[in-house]
Amino acid sequence: MCFIRQTLLILIIGFPIFLNSQIDKEKSDFINDIYNEALSNGKSYEWLEYLSNDIGHRLSGSVNAERAIKWGEEELSNISDKVWLQPVMVPKWVRGAPEYAHIESSSGKTISVPILALGGSISTPSIGITANVIEVKSFEELDKIGEEKIKGKIVFYNRPMDPTIINTFQAYGQSVNQRTQGAKYAAKYGAVGVIVRSMTTASDNFPHTGSMYYDDLPLNKRIPAAAISTNGADLLSSMLSLNKEVKFYFRQNSKNFPDQLSHNVIAEVRGNKYPDEIIVVGGHLDSWDVGDGSHDDGAGIVQSMEVIRIFKSLGYKPNRTIRVVLFINEENGLRGGNKYAEIAREKNENHFFALESDAGGFTPRGFSFDTSLKEFKLIEPWVKYFKDYALDNFFLGGSGADIGPLKDGRVILSGLRPDPQRYFDYHHAPSDTFDKINRRELELGAAAMTALIYLMDNHKL
């Protein structure tokens, strides 16, 4: 009898271990199938080539943005159960004729430098602006200088991204307020214009555009703002160190128009077991009007589309409803993300998980999670499924801008985290083009996203 009891005890203890081992093997095998499909038959690179090269840049309110919406709707209709367009009113800003700028060291002696108007900026007068320059690295420095020395001058914000910070997104976050808020702060001291060092660690001649905001600043107080390339910024700074009387000239023709109708593109694959629980995967379809937005965020768009194509190809029937959302207007308003969350609340939809790819098409290194510590502790062990694919970094904190408005204390939010070292070389710059995309890196990212969604689809709270 003792032997029988011991045998039963071993079976009782060992069976759950055996069962878990079998489940782990099934999941690992299916994830391997996902990677094989993405790397052998993937469509993300082909899709991105068309989006980037045949459609091109896709600023909200532009003809190209509308062409991209139509393209997304057509492609998703081939791989999903249902596709629809969600109306969104978006801002319309037009760059106009190419910008021009030069540094004037003395009368008649000028050196041209590359600039780009910041998104949302007003234009200069048609003849441009020429003025002396005040160089600062912070708003606090601006406050100390005061109106008497700033009035009538161009404020030059020259705070670089910190090159010692390994996470370049953190370095970007510590510098970007001079771009987004710089004109508003300089205007209150009587400045006539703003020039901002480009948000990149690269030393090159590509200016990086991006959003700026006047907030409640009256129209007659608003001043034009432009980004200058890092090489141009270094040149201007060095010339100012030798001669404080150096002048800067710039001309831009940007203009703001009334909001216009656009759309989020939404595709859905209905869940078999829990159809009312929704998993969202997406990126933003709009891009800046320079380059073609391949990394920001064409890569995230096609990787998200690839998730449901891979599932369909492998014959996987999801437990929960999976939605691919191609958000509009992330770059200069976040109207698409806000509208999606607003409608979800109105319909009382139950979102279980949301994943966003908006950090470029580089080699995937991990995922960030915006959830409770308790929930993260349940998810963190899944990293074992990714170690064979050189992706082993799960961390708590952060997700994505477009899915952020879904945050309600219940939904689990996540962001794909590719290697960040090259992203800001191309971010918002004319150099963000399809030739900077590596096919295999792009496909590895799509596979990683699909694998995480598969695990989440089989996750029980």
Secondary structure as the mmCIF struct_conf table of DSSP 4:
data_model
#
loop_
_struct_conf.conf_type_id
_struct_conf.id
_struct_conf.beg_label_comp_id
_struct_conf.beg_label_asym_id
_struct_conf.beg_label_seq_id
_struct_conf.end_label_comp_id
_struct_conf.end_label_asym_id
_struct_conf.end_label_seq_id
HELX_RH_AL_P HELX_RH_AL_P1 CYS A 2 ASN A 41
HELX_RH_AL_P HELX_RH_AL_P2 SER A 44 GLU A 49
HELX_RH_PI_P HELX_RH_PI_P1 TYR A 50 ILE A 55
TURN_TY1_P TURN_TY1_P1 SER A 60 GLY A 61
BEND BEND1 SER A 62 SER A 62
HELX_RH_AL_P HELX_RH_AL_P3 VAL A 63 SER A 77
TURN_TY1_P TURN_TY1_P2 ASN A 78 ILE A 79
BEND BEND2 SER A 80 ASP A 81
STRN STRN1 LYS A 82 VAL A 94
BEND BEND3 ALA A 97 ALA A 97
HELX_LH_PP_P HELX_LH_PP_P1 PRO A 98 GLU A 99
STRN STRN2 TYR A 100 SER A 106
TURN_TY1_P TURN_TY1_P3 SER A 107 GLY A 108
STRN STRN3 LYS A 109 SER A 112
STRN STRN4 ILE A 115 ALA A 117
HELX_LH_PP_P HELX_LH_PP_P2 LEU A 118 LEU A 118
STRN STRN5 GLY A 119 GLY A 119
TURN_TY1_P TURN_TY1_P4 GLY A 120 GLY A 120
HELX_LH_PP_P HELX_LH_PP_P3 SER A 121 PRO A 125
TURN_TY1_P TURN_TY1_P5 SER A 126 ILE A 127
STRN STRN6 ILE A 129 VAL A 136
BEND BEND4 LYS A 137 SER A 138
HELX_RH_AL_P HELX_RH_AL_P4 PHE A 139 ILE A 145
HELX_RH_AL_P HELX_RH_AL_P5 GLU A 147 ILE A 150
TURN_TY1_P TURN_TY1_P6 LYS A 151 GLY A 152
BEND BEND5 LYS A 153 LYS A 153
STRN STRN7 ILE A 154 TYR A 157
TURN_TY1_P TURN_TY1_P7 PRO A 163 THR A 164
BEND BEND6 ILE A 166 ASN A 167
HELX_RH_AL_P HELX_RH_AL_P6 THR A 168 SER A 175
TURN_TY1_P TURN_TY1_P8 VAL A 176 VAL A 176
HELX_RH_AL_P HELX_RH_AL_P7 ASN A 177 THR A 180
BEND BEND7 GLN A 181 GLN A 181
HELX_RH_AL_P HELX_RH_AL_P8 GLY A 182 ALA A 187
TURN_TY1_P TURN_TY1_P9 LYS A 188 GLY A 190
BEND BEND8 VAL A 192 VAL A 192
STRN STRN8 GLY A 193 ARG A 197
BEND BEND9 MET A 199 MET A 199
BEND BEND10 THR A 201 THR A 201
BEND BEND11 ASP A 204 ASN A 205
STRN STRN9 SER A 211 SER A 211
TURN_TY1_P TURN_TY1_P10 ASP A 215 ASP A 216
HELX_RH_3T_P HELX_RH_3T_P1 LEU A 219 LYS A 221
STRN STRN10 ALA A 225 ILE A 228
HELX_RH_AL_P HELX_RH_AL_P9 THR A 230 LEU A 242
TURN_TY1_P TURN_TY1_P11 LYS A 244 GLU A 245
STRN STRN11 LYS A 247 ARG A 251
STRN STRN12 LYS A 255 VAL A 269
BEND BEND12 ASN A 272 LYS A 273
STRN STRN13 TYR A 274 HIS A 284
BEND BEND13 ASP A 289 GLY A 291
HELX_RH_PI_P HELX_RH_PI_P2 SER A 294 GLY A 298
HELX_RH_AL_P HELX_RH_AL_P10 ALA A 299 LEU A 314
TURN_TY1_P TURN_TY1_P12 GLY A 315 GLY A 315
BEND BEND14 ASN A 319 ASN A 319
STRN STRN14 ARG A 320 PHE A 327
BEND BEND15 ILE A 328 ILE A 328
TURN_TY1_P TURN_TY1_P13 GLU A 330 GLY A 333
HELX_RH_AL_P HELX_RH_AL_P11 ARG A 335 GLU A 346
TURN_TY1_P TURN_TY1_P14 LYS A 347 ASN A 348
STRN STRN15 ASN A 350 GLU A 356
BEND BEND16 ALA A 359 ALA A 359
BEND BEND17 GLY A 361 PHE A 362
STRN STRN16 PRO A 364 ASP A 370
BEND BEND18 THR A 371 THR A 371
HELX_RH_AL_P HELX_RH_AL_P12 LEU A 373 ILE A 379
HELX_RH_3T_P HELX_RH_3T_P2 GLU A 380 TYR A 385
TURN_TY1_P TURN_TY1_P15 PHE A 386 PHE A 386
HELX_RH_3T_P HELX_RH_3T_P3 LYS A 387 TYR A 389
TURN_TY1_P TURN_TY1_P16 ALA A 390 ALA A 390
STRN STRN17 ASN A 393 LEU A 396
BEND BEND19 GLY A 397 GLY A 397
TURN_TY1_P TURN_TY1_P17 ALA A 401 ILE A 403
HELX_RH_3T_P HELX_RH_3T_P4 GLY A 404 LEU A 406
BEND BEND20 ASP A 408 VAL A 411
STRN STRN18 ILE A 412 PRO A 418
TURN_TY1_P TURN_TY1_P18 GLN A 421 ARG A 422
HELX_RH_AL_P HELX_RH_AL_P13 TYR A 423 TYR A 426
TURN_TY1_P TURN_TY1_P19 HIS A 427 HIS A 428
BEND BEND21 ALA A 429 ALA A 429
TURN_TY1_P TURN_TY1_P20 PRO A 430 SER A 431
HELX_RH_3T_P HELX_RH_3T_P5 PHE A 434 LYS A 436
HELX_RH_AL_P HELX_RH_AL_P14 ARG A 439 ASP A 457
TURN_TY1_P TURN_TY1_P21 ASN A 458 ASN A 458
#
